[in-house]
Amino acid sequence: MQGQPRGDHNELSGTVHGPAVQAGAVYGGIHIRAGDTGEGQRAYVPWQLPPSVRITDRTAELRTLEGHRERAAAEGYGTLAAVSGLGGVGKTAVALAWLHGLREWFPDGQLYAHLGAQSAAGAVSPEEVVGRFLRALGVPTGQIPTAPAERVALYRSLTADRRLVVLLDDAATAAQVRPLLPGGPNVTAVTSRWRMPGLTVDGCYAVHLDPLATEAAVELLRVTLADDRVAAQPAEARALVELCAGLPLAVRVAGARLAARPRRHITTMVRALTEERGRLEALAIEGDHNVRAALDLSYQGLRDEAARLYRRLSLHPGPEFGSAVADAALGGGRDASGPLDLLYDANLLIDAGDERYRFHDLVRLHAAEKAEADETPEERAAALRRIAHHYLATATRAEAIVDPQHRTLDRDSDATDPVIADFGEGGDAALDWLESELPNLMAVIRIARPAGFPAVAWQLADALWPLFLRRKFYEDWRAAHREGLLAAEELADPVAQCRMLTSGGMGELGMGDHERALEMFERAARTFHASGNALGQARTLNYQGLAHQRLGRLDRAAELFARAAAELPTVGDARAGGLARLNLADIALERERWEQAVTDADAAHTTLDEAGDAYNAARAATLLGRAHLGRDRHGLAEEWLSAALATLRGMAAHYETARAVESLATLAERRGQTGLARERYEEALGLYSAVGRSKSAHAEAVRARLGRLDTPETGGTEDTAG
């Protein structure tokens, strides 16, 4: 009996070496099983696992896998675990580290099969793998059943009373895996670039591997180099692994290339990887490990629609995106949810939470390469334009909900049928969407002009006005309007230029650059005058007045506001005239001219309320409350301030809410309600901090008042009589 281990054979003389059975007649129900060899081990013990490689910072994942095995063993069940992740993230290395560590408890062998999910020849059939496993377990080729179900039954029978582990590497589907699960309380690990929720019904425990954290990736680089270069160049080492985005394969390839040149500095490899277009080229060892090749395999396994979405999502300029962006990228009114799920299951997208996704840095570069290779320039431009119009149209919808009076100019997306995201109902939801998407919106503004659709840049900056006004993202406010102004200038559009100058100037006022703001307002006035736009020119009077007010030139500011209040209604903008009266009331308050402040604020409130401008009407109500507070009319002050606060809270207008709460705190302090005053001052301070104004004059005044309340002389008995 040739081919059997440990010398089992028969001699011509009749001597039998190894197990033997002598019987006259044999009937059904007889089970013949080889006994021990005398060394305490079975005759056929396969040890097929590839060697382990050193892994870094996977302790938590290994502990999780072992914990799952111990729980299953305690209940008398086998263990099934699936390790998934991006190509090159170290799935097989983690599985091997775990399974090799179990050899003491599973002495009957290790079975291994590469299932070929990414193979050019296609995935290996389960029947073929079962045949290999049966041969490894000692079944002669001629005795292996041809029927797939019989093969699987024999395989499970042979493994039912053995203690072994099985590694199914690079699996394609759950259906490919199921026939390969052994019988008995054994351990099976599956690795795949695809998440396999289908195996959950088989009791599978899923472990997803993310790229390494920076420190762990640096340690992997140190181990790969095996010299002192990481210790000598720690900053360069960190830069290198960050360019590799923590992908173990990329770190190992970069390290291997450096290890082959012991005198080369890490800085050299950093320079090679800094240029995005050549990064994947640099992360390759000829004829061996290659990051691009690893990602190519994942890409080749995608269906056409998913591959198209993969390519087009690489055009998205921001850090993360939701399903609406995917719909826009795909185009044609198609639902991208299916292809999007496939990309996630293939670990080509990372779940960023809240139904949002992002690319791993190297995957994004790979997708961009594929877009350049497999999409025409026209297709790429059209996809990017659809993405930009999606953001513009959705921001415009949010703007209309929060500040319906603001938009007075046409938007490019009006002429298309853009995908509009669903962000819920109400002003809070609209503002929250604008804030959460701000990094993406700013990215679109930056790329719009070089991409060939400059109008989107200034129009998107304009649509962000409600967010900038209420939540004070000053740096983005400035950057958006500077880019928007460049776009408007490129278009030679004087109306758009003036909108960028006036709205951008308001941001400069908020940042304290009052002179710069005044220059912008005066330039807008000159542009309007040159084009014969009397309405636009009259509107700049308000803006110029605000700049002079901040510069301490109250007389000049009051003069400009008065002109605006008189001229704007006559040229068709009563609402802007109401804003001028609001500004006059603010100056009167600054001068402690209480009755004048009441008159102007009341007129402003009436005009703005009639115009449907709830936000600015609430601002006027705050000024009315403060004016009455100045005259110690506590009841009227509370009435107006409370009404303003109710409106402003509903709009999530934190800065103006803080002004109303601060005034109510002053009212409580004057009434002797020390506890209420302290509570409201603290709330106001929190609101100022929430919009980045914790160092403003208003915030400092609130701190001073809180300090005064906390002193023994002024923090006395509270009067609740009101």
Stockholm file with secondary structure:
# STOCKHOLM 1.0

chainA/1-722         MQGQPRGDHNELSGTVHGPAVQAGAVYGGIHIRAGDTGEGQRAYVPWQLPPSVRITDRTAELRTLEGHRERAAAEGYGTLAAVSGLGGVGKTAVALAWLHGLREWFPDGQLYAHLGAQSAAGAVSPEEVVGRFLRALGVPTGQIPTAPAERVALYRSLTADRRLVVLLDDAATAAQVRPLLPGGPNVTAVTSRWRMPGLTVDGCYAVHLDPLATEAAVELLRVTLADDRVAAQPAEARALVELCAGLPLAVRVAGARLAARPRRHITTMVRALTEERGRLEALAIEGDHNVRAALDLSYQGLRDEAARLYRRLSLHPGPEFGSAVADAALGGGRDASGPLDLLYDANLLIDAGDERYRFHDLVRLHAAEKAEADETPEERAAALRRIAHHYLATATRAEAIVDPQHRTLDRDSDATDPVIADFGEGGDAALDWLESELPNLMAVIRIARPAGFPAVAWQLADALWPLFLRRKFYEDWRAAHREGLLAAEELADPVAQCRMLTSGGMGELGMGDHERALEMFERAARTFHASGNALGQARTLNYQGLAHQRLGRLDRAAELFARAAAELPTVGDARAGGLARLNLADIALERERWEQAVTDADAAHTTLDEAGDAYNAARAATLLGRAHLGRDRHGLAEEWLSAALATLRGMAAHYETARAVESLATLAERRGQTGLARERYEEALGLYSAVGRSKSAHAEAVRARLGRLDTPETGGTEDTAG
#=GR chainA/1-722 SS CTTCGGGCEECTTSCEESCCCCCSCCCTTCCCCCCCCSSSSCSCCCBCCCCCCCCCSCHHHHHHHHHHHHHHHHTTCCEEEEEEESTTSCHHHHHHHHHHTTTTTCTTCEEEEECCTTCTTCCCCHHHHHHHHHHHTTCCGGGSCSSHHHHHHHHHHHHTTCCCEEEEESCCCHHHHGGGCCSSSCEEEEEESSCCGGGGGGTCEEEEECCCCHHHHHHHHHHHHCSSHHHHCHHHHHHHHHHTTTCHHHHHHHHHHHHTSTTSCHHHHHHHHHSGGGHHHHSBCTTSCBHHHHHHHHHHTSCHHHHHHHHHHTTCCSSCBCHHHHHHHHCTTCCCHHHHHHHHHTTSSEEEETTEEECCHHHHHHHHHHHHHHSCHHHHHHHHHHHHHHHHHHHHHHHHHHCTTTCCSCCGGGGSCCCCCCCCSHHHHHHHHHHHTHHHHHHHHHHHHHHTCHHHHHHHHHHTHHHHHHHCCHHHHHHHHHHHHHHHHHHTCHHHHHHHHHHHHHHHHHHTCHHHHHHHHHHHHHHHHHTTCHHHHHHHHHHHHHHHHHTTCHHHHHHHHHHHHHHGGGGTCHHHHHHHHHHHHHHHHHTTCHHHHHHHHHHHHHHHHHTTCHHHHHHHHHHHHHHHHHTTCHHHHHHHHHHHHHHHHHTTCHHHHHHHHHHHHHHHHHTTCHHHHHHHHHHHHHHHHHTTCTTSHHHHHHHHHHHHHTSTTTSCCCCCCC
#=GC SS_cons         CTTCGGGCEECTTSCEESCCCCCSCCCTTCCCCCCCCSSSSCSCCCBCCCCCCCCCSCHHHHHHHHHHHHHHHHTTCCEEEEEEESTTSCHHHHHHHHHHTTTTTCTTCEEEEECCTTCTTCCCCHHHHHHHHHHHTTCCGGGSCSSHHHHHHHHHHHHTTCCCEEEEESCCCHHHHGGGCCSSSCEEEEEESSCCGGGGGGTCEEEEECCCCHHHHHHHHHHHHCSSHHHHCHHHHHHHHHHTTTCHHHHHHHHHHHHTSTTSCHHHHHHHHHSGGGHHHHSBCTTSCBHHHHHHHHHHTSCHHHHHHHHHHTTCCSSCBCHHHHHHHHCTTCCCHHHHHHHHHTTSSEEEETTEEECCHHHHHHHHHHHHHHSCHHHHHHHHHHHHHHHHHHHHHHHHHHCTTTCCSCCGGGGSCCCCCCCCSHHHHHHHHHHHTHHHHHHHHHHHHHHTCHHHHHHHHHHTHHHHHHHCCHHHHHHHHHHHHHHHHHHTCHHHHHHHHHHHHHHHHHHTCHHHHHHHHHHHHHHHHHTTCHHHHHHHHHHHHHHHHHTTCHHHHHHHHHHHHHHGGGGTCHHHHHHHHHHHHHHHHHTTCHHHHHHHHHHHHHHHHHTTCHHHHHHHHHHHHHHHHHTTCHHHHHHHHHHHHHHHHHTTCHHHHHHHHHHHHHHHHHTTCHHHHHHHHHHHHHHHHHTTCTTSHHHHHHHHHHHHHTSTTTSCCCCCCC
//
